[in-house]
Amino acid sequence: MARKVLFALVALLSIAQLGAQAGPRFALVIGNGAYVSLKALENPVKDARAIGAALQELGFSVVLKTDVDRKTMNQAIVAFREALAGNAQSEGVFYYAGHGVQSSKNANYLIPVDASIRSESDLDDEAVRAQKVLDSLDEARNRVNLVIFDACRDNPLPAAARSSGARGLAVLGSAPPETVVLYSTAAGQTASDGSSGSRNSPFTAALLKYLAEPGDITRTIKLVTGEVKATTPEKQTPFVYSNLSKDFSLNRRAGTASSPNSTPSAAAPPAVVPSMTITRAYGSLSVSAVTSGALYLDGAKLGDLPAGSKANLSDIEVGEHLLELRYAEGGSETKAVTVAEGVVVAVAFGWKKAASVAPKPASAAAAGSSTKVYKIGDTGPAGGIVFYDKGKVSDGWRYLEAAPSDQSSGVPWWNGSYVSIVTGTGLGTGKSNTDAIIAAQGSGSYAATLCRNLTLGGYSDWYLPSRDELNLMYVNLKKAGLGGFGEGWLWSSSQNSYNYAWDQSFSVGAQDGGYKAYGYPVRACRAFTN
């Protein structure tokens, strides 16, 4: 819950800044360019990344998807709808860059990268209806939406699959209330992907130039339209459909509206607001430790945390913080955490003192001992498949081995509720990630516990691989035809955001954020020395 603190401020504040207290903002941004069976496009992924970054600067919580298959696109649209539906005052932006076509029945389709379309009848099975996006927004019943299709980049389908004379996208069928739908070019026409080596398509370049303009969205669209017409010598004219009855500005911050090619002028003095109520948002931390130590938050000591205990810290202001646990044995462990409003973030400190090792008898030392050296693809000591060798022992391990088969054909990452968990993505972080996930979520049948509960070859130290560890499984095992992996997505133990975790396609190798409630296969791994 947000805690309100009243401050008397005598400052120069624009009244427009008060709009920043409006509802939450969500954006789903998709860019497809690496098509398997269709003409590849150079700019959509760059376009999507740039738009995602711009929207994030404007206060949107952004989910970015690039070069995704049909299943992932559909899942992302569903998750987008659910996020918006959580608050009637929420504002949504959907952006798609990539191939888009219309059928002979005037239906619009967005094309995923794995689409294999031989005839128009394949569209329903291989592509995503643009109307699905609009229907999902209709179901969300949120305050206002902006839908952007930079998808009319000529008909990419084989000649036999093209509807007669069809170019670009068709005229809109229906749209939900309070929605603006913006096409990169007029209905039935095609849009440019940009010249070879260009950073963005002409349409997206114009969007990026004017997206942060203050004022109503209708003015922003006029600026974008004028820019596109000017940069494409009238060959491309964006088309807009709107049924807005409410004010909507992408940039809630104060500023002076500009126009293309205008000369900046002195800004009028801002309105003076003698006092205002500032709302500060707070979240909570749930901190656990394997070894006792002194707990610090942003350099200030909070108290001592006993081994195996958990501390619940409430009223932590949203934003970036540093947690540190200083151990009696010397040394410390530091975690960077992001606190979100109303969210309990779980932080697990997993360091423990290494057990002392008795010296070998003199006779054994004199006789010497052999240390087995493993190669990629060898069978590991637990019966798994070795997929990484870092060349030396450090941090208590040298090799990684993957379980010889999946632990599940499909299981969620979460345990029924969203909890933000501090995790790493690098090699060697999978075990601590798994510990943190289980400490935060408890018992249940989900990705991390399936790995933790695995006992194989007499070993019970299996865990859910981190993002980088999972990628090495794909590179060193799947691509070499080892491990019996399928073609779908697998979970990693690395959190992507509050309600997403990193996953990886084992058909094309792409990594992305998967909705934590999705059911994906799981492949455990473990670290060892010899």
N, C-alpha and C positions, 0 to 999 in steps of 0.2 A: 504494500500500500504506500502511496505517496504521502509524505509528511510535509505539511505546509508551514513555511516560516515566513513571517511578515517582515519585510525590510522597507524602511522609508528611504526612498532614493530620490535625490534631486539630481536629475540627469537629463540630457537631451536624448529622448527616445522617440522613435517614430511610432505612431499608432499602429502602423502596419505590422510591427513586430509582435503585437499581441496575438496575431493569427497563428503564431508558432505553438499556441496552446491547443490547437485543434486536434482532431483524432489521429490515430496512428496511420502510417503510410507504408504500403507494401508494393514491391515491384517484382515482376517475373520477367527476366530478360533472356532471350534465346537467340543464339547465332549459329547457323549451320552452314558450313562451307566445304567440309571434307567428304563429299558424296562418294559413295562406293560405286553406284551404277549410273549416276548422272554426272553432268558437267560440274566439276569442282568450281567453287567461287572463292575469290581471293579475300574479299573484305568482310563478310558477315561476322566472323569471329572477332575481328578487330573492331567492327562497329558495335557489337554487343558489349564487349569489354569497356569501350569508351562510354557508351550510354549508361551501363551499370555504374561506373565510377561517378558519372555526372549526377545520376539520380541519388546515389548515396550521399553526395555532397549536399543535396537538397533535402535530406532528412528521410529518405526512403530506406526501409529495410529491404535489401536487394538479394534475390536469388538469381545467380547467373548460371546458365546452362549453355555449353558450347559443344557443337558436333555430336548431338545426341540422337539416340534411336527413338522409334515410335513409342515404345513402352515408357521410356523416361520422360518424353514430352507429355504424354497423357498423365503420368503420375505428378509431374510438376504443376500441371494445370489444376488438378484436383487439390493439391496442397495449397496453391495460390488462393483458390476459392475458400478453403477452410480458414486460412489466415485472415482474409477480408471479412468473413462471416462472423468473426469473433467480436466485432465492434461495429455498430451501425454507423458510426461516424468515420470509419476508416476510408482512406483514399487509395485507389489502386492504379498502377500503370503496368500494362502488358506491352512488351516490345518483341517483335520477331524480325530477324533478318535472315534471308536465305531464299531458297526456291519456293515459289508459290504458284499454283495454277487454278484455273476454273474448269469445271466439267461442262459437258454439253447441256446439263440441267442447271447451269449457273450457280453451282455450289463451289465454294472456295476451299482449297486445301493447302495446308502447310506441309512441306516435304521433309521428313527426317532423313538423316544421312544414310540409314540402312535400307531405304526404300528400293524395291525392285518392281518397277511398273512396266508391264508389257502392253497393257491395254487400259482404257479408261475405267473398266470395271474393277481394276485392281486398286483404285484410289481409296476406297473405303477400308480396305484391308491393310494398305501399305502407308497411307498418309493420315494426317490429322485434320479433321474439318475445322476451318476457321470459326465456324458457328459454335463449336464446342467451347471456345474461349468465351464467347458472348453469352452463351447459355449458363456457363459457370458463374459469370459475373451477375447474371440475373438472379441466380439462386443465392448469391452472397448477400444481396440486399444491403449493400454498404452505401456510403454517402455519394461518391462520385468516382468515375473511372475514365482513364485515357487508354485507348487501344491503338497501337501503332504497328502497321504492317509495311516493312520495307522488303516486300516479298514478291514483287512483280518483275523479276529479272528474266523476262522472256520465258517462253514455254520450254522447259528442259526435257520433256518426255520424247521418246521415240516417235517418229511420224505416225506410226500405227496407233499410238496411244492418245494422240491429240484430238480434241474435239474440233470440229470444223471452224476454222477462223478464230479460235479462241486465243486471246493474248492477255497476259496479266491476270488480274483478279476481276471478278464480276461485281456488279452493283450489290450493295449490302441487302441482305434479306430482312433481318430484324435485329434490333439491339436492345439491351436492357435500359431502363430509365436512367437518367443522369449520366449519360455516357457520350464521350467523344471518340469516334473512330477515324483515324487518320491514315490514308493510303499514301505511299510514296509517290504515286502518280495516279492519273485519272483512271476510273474503272475501264477495263478493257484494253488499257495501254500497258507498255512495259517501262521498267525503270532501269537505270544504269547501275552496274556494280562498281563503277569507277574505272579510271584508266589504270593500266598495269603499273604497279608500284605505288599507287595512291594509298593514302592512309585510310580513307573512308569513302563510302558511296556518296554521291552528291547530296542525296536527301539526308543521310545521317550527319554529314559534315555541317549542313545547315541547322539540323536539330542541335548539335553540340554548340553551335555558335549562339543560338538564341534560347536554349532550354532554361537557362537561369534568369531570363528576363523577368523583371517584376511585372505585375499586372495580370489581367485575366488571360486564360488559355487561348481565347479567340485571337487576342493580339499576337501571342507567340506564334500561332499557326499562320497568321498573315505574314509575319516576318520570315518564317521558314519558306512559305510558298514563294515569296518574292525572291529569296535567295536562290532557290532551286531553279526557278525560271531564268534567272540571270546567268547562272553558272552552266546551264544546259541549253543556251540560246533557244528558249521556248519549246524544247523537245520534250520536256518533262514538267508536268504541272501537278503537284499534290492535290489530293481530293479529300474532303472532310465531310463526315456525317456527324451531326450533333443534335442532341435533344436536351441539352442542359437548361435547367431553370435556376440553377444555383451558381454562385460565384466559385471559381476554381482557379487557383494560381499554383504553378509548379514551385515558384519561389515565394515562400512565405516571408522571407526577410525583406526589410525595407530597402529601397533603392530608387533610383531615378530611371524611368523607362527611356529607352533609346530607340532609334530607328536606323535602318540600314544606311550607311554612308553619312550619318549625321555627325556633326561636330559637337563634342561634349560641351555643355554649358554649365554654369555654376548652379549647383543644386540649391533649391529653396530651403530655408531653415526648417529643420524638422520640428514637428509638434513637440511641445514640452509636456511631459506627464509628471506631475509633481510627486506622485508616489504610486506604487503598484505592488501587487502580491506576487512574489516569485515562488513557484512551486519547485521544490527540490525532490527528486525521486530517489528512492532507496531500495536496495535489495538485501540479500542475506548470503552468508557463507557458511558452509558446513565443512569443518576442517577435521581430518583424521590423521593419525600418525602411527607408524609401526614402532618408532623409537621415541622416548620422551625427550622433550626439549623446550626451550623458551620460544614462544610464538610472538612474532613481530608483524605489525601491519604498517606499511609505508614508513618503516624505521622506528615506530613507537611500540614498545613492549606491551603486549596484552596480558601476559601471564604464562604460566607453565602448563604444557600439554602432556599429560601422562601417556605412556606407551599403550597402544591399543584403544585409546579413548577418542571421543569425538567432541569438538567444540562447535556450538552453533552461535554465529555472530550475526546479529540483526542490525538494522539501521545503518548499513554501509552504503555510502552515497554512490550512485551509479557512475561508471567510468572505469579507468584502468587503475589497478592497485598492485602492490608487491607484498606478498606474504613470505615470511622467512621463518624457518624453524632452526634454531641454533642448538646444537647437541652438546651434552656434557662432555662427550669424548673428544670434542673439538670438531671444527668444520660446521657447515650449515647447508641447508637446502632452500632454494628460493623458487617461488612460483609466481609468474605474472598472471593475474586474473582480470577478467572483464565482468564487472557487476552490472546486471540488467535489472530494470525496475520490476519489483514484485517477484523476482526469481531467486531460488536458492541455488547457488553455485557450489558444487562439491569439489573440494580440493584434498587430495590425498598425498601425504608425505610418506614415501616408501623406503627411505634409507634404513639400513640396519647394519650393525657392526658385523664384519665378516668373522665367521667362526675360525678359531685358531686351528692350525693344521699341525699335527704331531710330526716331528722329523722322521724321515725314513731310517730304518736300521742301517748301520754302517755296511752290513753285508749287502743289502739291497742297493745302497748307493754305489758301492764298489762295482757291483755287477752291472749297474746301469739299468735304465728302463726305456722301453720303446713307447713313443707317442704316435698314435695313428694320425695320418694326414688324410683329410677327406677332399675329394673333388666334387664339383657341382654335378648333381645327379646321382652321387653315391647314396647308399642306404645309411642313415644316421644311426646312432646308438639306440634310439627309441623306436627304430623301424620306419622313420619318416624319410623324406628325400632332401638331401642337402641342397640348398639353393643360394647360399652365400658364404664366402670365406673372406674375412677382412685381413687375413695374413698374419695376425698375431693375436695374442690374448690381451684384452684390455676390458676393464669394467666387469671382469669375471666371465667373459665369453669370447669365442672366436668365430664359431659357425652358427648358422641358422638352418634348421630342418623343418620342412612342412609335413603335416600329417599326410599319410598316403591317400586319403580320400576326404571328401567333405564331411563336416559334422552335422550338416542339415541341408535339405534341399530348399529351405526358405524359412527364415526366422527373423523377427524384428530386432532392431538395434536397441530399442528402448524397452522399459518394463511397464508400460502403460501410462506414463506421465512424462512430460518434458522437464528435464533437469539439465542445466548447463554444467558441463564437466570440463575441468582443465586437463587437456591431453596434449601429447606431443605428436609430431609427424615423422620424425627421423628414425634411423636405424637404432635399435636398442631401446626404443621407448614403448614398444608394444606391451611389455609385461607391466610396467607402471601404469600405462593407460588402462589395461584390463583391471588392475587393482582399484584404480580410481572409479571406473565405471561401476564395478560391483559394490564398492563402498557407498556410492551415491544411490544406487538403485536397489540394492538388496538382492534377495533370492528371486528366482523365476526362470523361465525358459526364454532366454534371449541370447544374442550373439556372444557376449563376453562370458556368460556362465557356461555355455556349451563348451567353450574352449577350456575354461578353468576346471571343469568337471571331467575333462578327458583324461583317462589313464591308459597309456599305450606303451608297450615295451618295458613296463615296470617303472615308467616315469609319469609324474603327475604335475609337472611344471609347464604345461602347455598354456598358451595364451592367444588372444586375438591379435593378429599382426597390425602394426601401425601402417599408416598410408605408404611410407617408403618401403617397408618390408613387404607389403602386399604387391607393390609394383615390381619388386625383385622376383617374387613368385611368378608373376606374369612373364617378365623378361627372360628369366633363366630356366623356368620349367615349362610353362604353357607354350611359349613360342618354340621351344625345343621338342614339343610333343611329349613332355613328361608330366606325370602327376594325375592324369585322367581328368583334367579340369573341363567344365562345360563352357558354354559360350555366353553365359549370363553375367550378371554383376555380383561381386562378392563384397562383403563388409570389411572395413578396416576398423581399428579401435580408435581412430583419430576423429574427434568431433570437428564438424565443419562450421556449425553455428548452433544456436539454441535448439532448433528442431531438425537439424540435418547432420549427417555424419558422412565422412569420406568413403566412397565406394569405388570400385574399379570394374570396367567392362573387360571380361576375359575373351571377348571376340575382337575388339579393336584396340584395347589397351588404354582407353580414355579413363580419366579419373574425374569424379564429379561429386557433388553433394547429394546424398540420397535422404529422402524423408525418413526419419527414424522409425516410423511405423511400418515401412515397407518390409516385405519378407524376402530377404536375399540369402543365398547360400553362405556358409561359413567354413573357412579352412584354417585350422589352428596351426601354430608353429611353436618352436621352442629354441632357446639359445643354449649352446654347450661349448665346452673347451676341447675335449677329445674323447 
